[in-house]
Amino acid sequence: MNNRTDLKKRVIPIILINNYQVVTTRNFADYRVFGNLEQTIEIFNRRDVDEIIVLDISCSKSKSLLDFNILQLMSKNTLMPFSYGGGINSLNDIEKCLNLGCDKVSLNNIIRKDKNFLNMAVNEFGTQAIVVSIDYVLENNIPFIYDHVSSKKLDEDFHDFLSFVHDQSCGEILLSSVNNNGFLKGYDLTVLKKYRDKIDCPIITNGGCGSAQNMVDAFEGGSDACGAGSIFYYTKYGYKDIKDVLREKKIKVR
């Protein structure tokens, strides 16, 4: 039985790290430095954020190993639950992440390179510990899997890949729109609405949020959580402001 609809909606700041700097992007490129990780985490600590996702995008691009310095910094300074992604290439990496305080890990490239890895990770650490991150680009309203390492769309069928991920019983899916990323004009809802009823696990919608109303639209479109970055750095909206608007709109949030 699917109890997903009984869960309260979540607002999740997503922190992108590139060479130890917190950055924002547009279309997964055009990096803009916002600050350092420790200061950014402290901001979200003070704002009483429920949870965060930290993605080390430089790890995969440089094909470097998991950066334990970042994990140790997060474990030392982060008051809220956090998920981490970047440079995870083995079950041992996941174990180290969880032992260093991560509540969940986010997997992306590795599950395309090794189709058995997701199943092994879920069996070893449990559904609740595994987030699958899927980046996609729309062309003529058709979604394609996007590889952020090569900055190219892939030939792999989006529907087939999403079905594969779903069948492996991951804990949740982070669905990120490359087209909308960084423009603060709202989420892409076409893919969310098309596939929502086909997916039992929670979906985190990400890419393009510029207002609390954008989150309202995503939640009404079936999203279980909204991920966002730039809205917290470059707009008037604070974390509490967004939740206040959501509650006014009768959306049940944590």
Residue pairs with C-beta under 8 A, 6 or more apart in sequence:
2 200
4 200
4 201
4 202
4 224
7 202
7 224
8 252
8 253
8 254
9 219
9 223
9 224
9 225
9 226
9 246
9 251
9 252
9 253
9 254
10 50
10 51
10 204
10 224
10 225
10 226
10 253
10 254
11 50
11 215
11 225
11 226
11 228
11 239
11 242
11 243
11 246
11 253
11 254
12 50
12 51
12 52
12 53
12 204
12 225
12 226
12 227
12 228
13 44
13 49
13 52
13 53
13 227
13 228
13 229
13 232
13 239
14 52
14 53
14 54
14 55
14 206
14 227
14 228
14 229
15 22
15 37
15 40
15 41
15 52
15 53
15 54
15 55
15 229
16 22
16 23
16 24
16 25
16 55
16 57
16 229
17 23
17 37
17 54
17 55
17 56
17 57
17 58
17 70
17 86
18 31
18 56
18 57
18 58
19 58
20 36
20 37
20 70
21 33
21 34
21 35
21 36
21 37
22 33
22 34
22 35
22 36
22 37
22 40
23 31
23 32
23 33
23 34
23 57
24 31
24 32
24 34
24 182
24 229
24 230
24 233
24 234
25 31
25 32
25 181
25 182
26 181
26 182
26 183
27 178
27 179
27 181
27 182
28 135
28 146
28 148
28 151
28 178
28 181
29 151
30 182
34 40
34 233
37 54
37 70
37 73
37 74
38 73
38 77
41 52
41 74
41 77
41 78
42 77
44 52
44 80
44 232
44 239
45 77
45 78
45 79
45 80
47 238
47 239
47 240
48 239
48 240
49 80
49 239
50 80
50 81
50 254
51 80
51 81
51 82
51 83
51 103
52 78
52 80
52 81
52 82
52 83
53 82
53 83
53 84
53 85
53 106
53 131
53 174
53 204
53 227
54 70
54 74
54 82
54 83
54 84
54 85
54 86
55 84
55 85
55 86
55 106
55 133
56 67
56 70
56 84
56 85
56 86
56 87
57 86
57 148
58 64
58 86
59 65
59 66
59 67
59 86
59 87
60 86
60 87
60 108
60 109
60 148
60 149
61 148
61 149
63 149
64 87
65 87
65 89
66 86
66 87
66 88
66 89
66 93
66 96
66 97
67 86
67 87
68 96
68 100
70 84
71 84
71 96
71 97
71 100
71 101
71 102
72 100
74 82
74 84
74 100
74 101
74 102
75 100
75 101
78 101
81 103
82 101
82 102
82 103
83 102
83 103
83 104
83 105
83 106
83 131
84 97
84 102
84 104
84 105
84 106
85 105
85 106
85 107
85 108
85 131
85 133
86 106
87 93
88 94
88 97
88 105
88 106
88 107
88 110
89 110
91 120
91 121
91 124
91 125
94 105
94 121
94 124
94 125
94 129
95 125
97 105
98 105
98 125
98 129
103 129
104 128
104 129
104 130
104 131
104 171
105 121
105 129
105 130
105 131
106 131
106 132
106 133
106 174
107 117
107 118
107 121
107 130
107 131
107 132
107 133
108 132
108 133
108 134
108 135
108 148
109 147
109 149
110 117
111 117
111 118
111 132
111 165
112 145
112 147
112 154
112 156
112 161
115 164
118 130
118 132
118 165
118 168
118 170
119 168
121 129
121 130
122 130
122 168
122 169
122 170
126 171
127 169
127 170
127 171
127 201
128 171
129 171
130 170
130 171
131 170
131 171
131 172
131 173
131 174
131 204
132 165
132 170
132 172
132 173
132 174
133 173
133 174
133 176
134 145
134 161
134 162
134 165
134 173
134 174
134 175
134 176
135 145
135 146
135 147
135 148
135 176
135 178
136 143
136 144
136 145
136 146
136 158
136 175
136 176
136 177
136 178
136 191
137 143
137 144
137 146
137 153
137 177
137 178
137 179
138 144
138 177
138 179
138 188
138 190
138 191
139 153
141 190
142 158
143 158
143 191
144 153
144 154
144 158
145 153
145 154
145 156
145 158
145 161
146 152
146 153
146 154
146 178
147 153
147 154
159 195
162 173
162 195
162 198
162 199
163 198
165 173
166 173
166 198
166 199
166 200
166 201
169 201
170 201
171 201
171 202
172 201
172 202
172 203
172 204
172 224
172 225
173 199
173 201
173 202
173 203
173 204
174 204
174 206
174 227
175 191
175 192
175 203
175 204
175 205
175 206
176 206
176 207
176 227
177 187
177 188
177 191
177 206
177 207
177 208
178 207
179 188
179 207
179 208
180 186
180 187
180 188
180 207
180 208
181 207
181 208
182 207
182 208
182 230
183 208
183 210
184 208
184 209
184 210
184 211
184 230
184 231
184 234
184 235
185 208
185 210
186 208
186 209
186 210
186 211
186 214
186 217
187 205
187 206
187 207
187 208
187 209
187 214
187 217
187 218
187 223
187 226
188 207
188 208
189 205
189 217
189 218
189 221
192 203
192 205
192 218
192 221
192 222
192 223
193 221
193 222
196 203
196 221
196 222
196 223
197 222
202 224
202 225
203 222
203 223
203 224
203 225
204 223
204 224
204 225
204 226
204 227
205 218
205 221
205 223
205 225
205 226
205 227
206 226
206 227
206 228
207 227
208 214
209 215
209 218
209 226
209 227
209 228
209 230
209 231
210 230
210 231
210 235
211 231
211 235
211 237
212 237
212 241
212 242
212 245
212 246
213 245
214 226
215 226
215 228
215 242
215 245
215 246
216 245
216 246
216 249
216 251
218 226
219 226
219 246
219 251
220 251
231 237
231 242
232 238
232 239
243 253
246 253
247 253
